[in-house]
Every structure is written in C-alpha cells, then in structure tokens.
Amino acid sequence: MDEPEGTIAPPSTKRAIVFADVCDSTALYETIGDAGALALVNSLFAQLDKRVKAAGGSVVKTLGDGMVCLFREPEAAFHAACAMQAAAVGLNPPGEHKLRIKAGFTYGPVVLKGADVFGDTVNLCARLVSHANPEQVLTTRETVEALSAPLRKRCRELFDTKVRGRAGQVKMWEVLWREDPDVTQVKLSKQSLARASQWVLKLTYGDASYLVEPAGEVRIGRDKANQVVVPSENASRLHARVFGREGNFVIADSSSNGTFVMIDGNTRELRLRREEAIIGERGAIGLGASATSQGDHVLRYELQRRGS
C-alpha cells in the first residue's frame, strides 16, 4: 500500500497508524549485550513486518525499539495489530529473554510526505503506547467508531485520560486481540465493582500514611493545602492527584518537572508530564525526579484490602 514517492497528501487524508514498541528493551540490552539484544529485536521486527505487509500496510520507520506502520483502512490496521501481538507472543527466543510489545492504533487525518507520515493522528498513537501495558493494544473511541460492527465488538472501553498534547481527555479503548471467550465481557459488572470497593490504596511518606478510597482522591504537593504535603524542592505546589476510577487507582501529573512511577517488579520507570496512568499494586512515586533514587521527593504506595 506504499504511497507514491514524494507525494504530499492533503491534511484531510485519512490513514490508520499502528505504533508498536518493544517492552523493557533497556534491560534486555543490559542483560545480554548490544549484539545479542539487537539480534533478538531485529528478529521480532522481521516477524512484525510480515504481519503488517500481509494486512496491506507498510512499515514507515523504526525508532529505536519502536515501529510505525501505515494503513489505508482502519480494519486493516486492526487486523495487523492483532497479528503483531500474536506473533510477538508466539516468538520464543532462546534462553529466558521473552520479547513482548505494546501497541497503539489510531485512525484519522495525516500528512504524507515521501515515505514518512506526520500529524496529530500519528502523535496520538505514540502517546497511546506510553499508556499501554505489555501485550496490549490501545486505541480511541473515534477509531473504534470507524470499524465495522463485528470488530467494534472486539474492543472494550477503558477510561478517559489526559494525554500530553491534547487539551481535553481522550476516551481510551482496548483492542481485544486474543480470540479468547474469557475476554468478551467488556463492562465492569456489579460484582466486579463490589470486589473493587474492597481495596484501598495506601500512600506512605516518611512516617505518615494516607488511604485513597476507590471513589476518593488525594492531592500531593508542596503546598500545605494538599492532603499529602511533600516539602521537597523537586515538588510543585500541586504536583499530582491519586484517585480511584472504575476499580483502578490512577495518578495524574499536574507539575512542572513531571511525576515518576516505578512499579515493583518492573524494569522501566514511567514518567508523566501532564498525563495520567494506572499504577500497579505497589511501588514508588517520585515528585520531580526519579522514584528509584533516595530523597524527600519519594513516596511509596501499596494496594491493600480494606480493614487489613
């Protein structure tokens, strides 16, 4: 589906974009060395490239350990994203180094210039990847609405979130790429919500602890008006908010220097700049500087069963 060389399409031209990113590649390079890691990543990219072309798309470029792909129609991109995840899961490199990807999928106006593609649709796709978990494909409501009815049924609504570069919130959806009947339930049931209400999030700063209720919110920052006061030079007056949403706990950055989240067991730290993210069961939050370093800017958090 390659565009004519040198063509500049009008801004109203619509295309679908899939952005795939290799998870925890930094740890892979550190563990087995540059040559070995690069060989594994290249073998994965070769498999992903086959799936993209089989769906009628093209790989526009690779950016480090990320791959940007272009399609004329959203349904082709949908099928490609699903096939790419299946290929990554099915690829079994030697040893213990499992390669996983996370992906974004968008459809909308783009600008085509030569072999490259630009525009808000591309930028938004890259932002989705930063919110995705390993083996997950995230998309938007507008993209889902462009799909046929059978494919829309294979998507589920997640939540609204603030994405850097967007004035309003983006309605986040997930592509259910596995052909597994266990994932066909796309709404939180009353039982699920009831189970979610049994959990609270415990924030710890110094010797003090604070609980965040499933329907509550805690403000964190240097100003004394916040529920959690962090008198660090790295912290903004109102640095971040932590709140419950549909059974999850979310952190939203509103600072000058960003909020850093390190989930226990992960090797890659998440940095938020006027963005939101779901935090895991336990980990550390750094206000204005890395959560992996020691200092008065770091809080700990842990999901706890109510009453424990």
N, C-alpha and C positions, 0 to 999 in steps of 0.2 A: 504493500500500500504506500510505497515511497512517494513523497511529493516531488514534482518536477524540480530539478536542481535550480537554485537561485530564485524560486518563487517566493513572493511575499504575499501571503493571503490577507484579505481584509480582516479587521478586528472582529467582524461578525461571524467569521468562520468558526464552526463548532467542531471540536475534536474531543476524544476521550484520552485521558492520561492515566497511566499506571506507573507509580514510583515504588520500586522495591529496594529495601535496604537490608544488608546482612547484619544480623544481631551479634553483638559482643565481639566484633571483629578485632578490636584492640587487644582484648585478652587472648584471642587466637594467635595474633602476631607475636605477642609477648611470650606465649607458651611454646610454640613450635618454631618460631623464627620467621623472618620475612619470606624466604623462598618457599617453605612448606605451606605457610598460610596463603600466599598468593596463588600457589598451585591449586589449593582447595577452592578458593573463591572463584578462580577462573573456570574451574570445572563446573561449579554451580552456575556461573553466568552462562556457560555454554548450554546447559540444560534449560535455563530460563529463556534464553534466546530462541531455542527451538519452539517453546510453547508460545512465545509472542508471535513468531512467524506463522505457526500453524493456525493461529486465530486471525491472521490477516493484518497483523500490526508490524511495527518496526521498532528497533531499539535506537532511540535518538542519540543517547550518550550514556556513558558510565561516569559517575562522580565518586571517586574513591571506591567505597564498597556499596554504592547505590547505582541503580539502573533506572533511567527514564524511558518510558515506552509510549508510543503514539498509535492511536487507532481512529479510524473514521467514525465508527459507531460505538455507542456505549455498551451494547450487548457483546461485541467482540472483545472489548476490554474486560468486561465482567468474566467471560469465559477464560480469557488469558490469565487474569489474576488468580482465579481458582486453580487453573492448571499449574501456574507457577508455584503456588503454595504446596500443591500435591507433589510436584517434582522435588521441591526442597525437602519436604518431609520424607520422601522416598529415597533420597540420596543418602547413602550410608558410607561416608568416608572412612578410611582405615583408622583404627585407634578410637579414642574416646571423644574426638572433636566433632560434635554434631553441629551442622550448619543449619541455621534457621533464618527465615526472613520475616519482615513485617512490611506491609504494603498500604499505599493509599490509592484511591481510584476516584477520579473526578471527570465530569463532562461539562463543557461549556466553551465560551469564546476563547480563541487562541490567536496568536500571531505566528505565522510560519515564515522563517527566513532561512533560505538554503536548507540545510539538513537539521536545523535547530528549531525549537519551539519555545515561545515566551508567553507571558500573560498571567493574569490572576488565577486562571484555572490551573496552571502549572504550579504557581506558588502555593495555592491552597492544598494541592495534592502533596507537596513536600511537607507542609505543616501537619497534615493528617498522619503522615508516617511518624512524626515525633510523638504523637499521642498513642500510636498503636503498640500492642504487645506482640511478642514473638508469635508467629503462626497466625496472625490476624490481618484481615483486610478491612480498612475503614473507608467509608465513603460519606456522602452528604445526602440530605433529603432531596435536593434538586436532581442529583444524579440518579437516585433511586426512581424518581418520578419519570425519568426518561427511559426506563427499562420497560420491557413487556410485563404483563401481569404475572406469568409464571416465574420470572426472575425476581420481581418485586417480593414474591412470597419467600424468596431465599435470602431476604435481608431483614434485619431487625433494628428497630430504633433503640439507641442507647441513651443519649442525653444531649442537652445543649451545652456548649462550651465556648469560652473565649479563645480565639485563635489570633496569634500575633499578625498584625497587618490588616485585621478586619475590625470595623467599628462595632458591629453587633456580634451576637453569638452565632455559632454555626451549629446546625442540627446534625449531630453525629449519628451515623448508622454503621452497622457491621454487615459485611457480606458473609453469609454462612456457606463457606466454600466446601465444607465436607458434606458428602451425601450420607449424612447420619441422622436417623429419625429422632435421636435424642436431643437435637438442637432445633427442632421445629417450633418449640414453644418460644415465642419472641416477646412476650409481655411478662412482667413480674406478676405472679398470681398473688392472691391474698395470703396464701400460706407462705410464699417466699418473702413477702413484705413483713409478715409476722415474725419469721425467723430473723430477718434483718434487724428488727427492732430489739432483738435480744443482745445486740452488740453495741458497745460504745468505744470511742477512740480515746485513749489516754495519752495526753501530751505531758512531757516532763522537761522542765527547765530548771537546772540547779537542783534544789531540794524540794521544789514545788511541783505539784501535779494538777492537771486540769482535764476534765472529761468533756468530750464533744458528743452530744446526743445525736441519734440518727436524723432528727428533724431540727437540730440546733446548729449554731455557728459560733466559732471563737475567732476573735481578731488578734493578730500577733503584730507587735511592732515596738518601736522605741517610745512612743507617746504613752503617757500614764493612763490615757483613756481606754487603752486596749485591755482585754481580759488577760492576755499573756504579755507582760512587759519585758522586753529584751533590751537592756541598756547597752547595746553594742554599737560601736561606731560604724559597723557594717550594715546595721539595720535602718530601714526607713521608718518614718513616724507611724504610718500604717503600712506594714510590709506585706502581709498576706492574711488570707482568711482560710480557715479549715471548717468544712461543713459537710453534713450528710446529704446524699442525694440518691434516691431510689436504691437503697441497700448498700451503697458505697460511700466512702469518705473521700472528699475532693479537697485539694489545696489550690487556691487561686492567688497568683502573684499580683501585687499592685505596687511594686517597689521600683527604686532607681537602679539597683545593682543586680536584681534577679534573685530568685529563690532556687536553692539546690536541694534535690531529693535523692537520697540513696536508700534504696530498698534492700534490706538484709538478704544476702544470698545472690544479689545481682553484682555484675562487674562494671556496669556502666551507670554513671550518675546522670540524672535528668536535671537540666537547667531550664527554668521557666522565666520568661520575660513577658509580663502582662498576659500570661496564659494560665490554663488550668490543667490539672492532671489528677487521675485517681491514684491514691497512694496504696501501697500494699499493707500486709498485716503488721509489719514492724520495720523500723528503720530510723533514719536521721534526717533532719531538715536543717539546712544551712541558710541563714539570712545574709545575703550579700556576698557570701564566699562559700567555698566547698564544704559540704557536710561531712566529708571524710577527714577534715583537719580538726584539730582540737581548738577550742576557743569559746568565748562568751556569746558567739552567734549561733551555736548549735543547740537544737532541741532533739529529743528522742520521742518517738511515737510508737504505740502498740495497740492493736485491736484486742479488746477484752470482752469476755462475756459479762453481761450485766449482773452485778451483785458479787462478782469474783474478787 
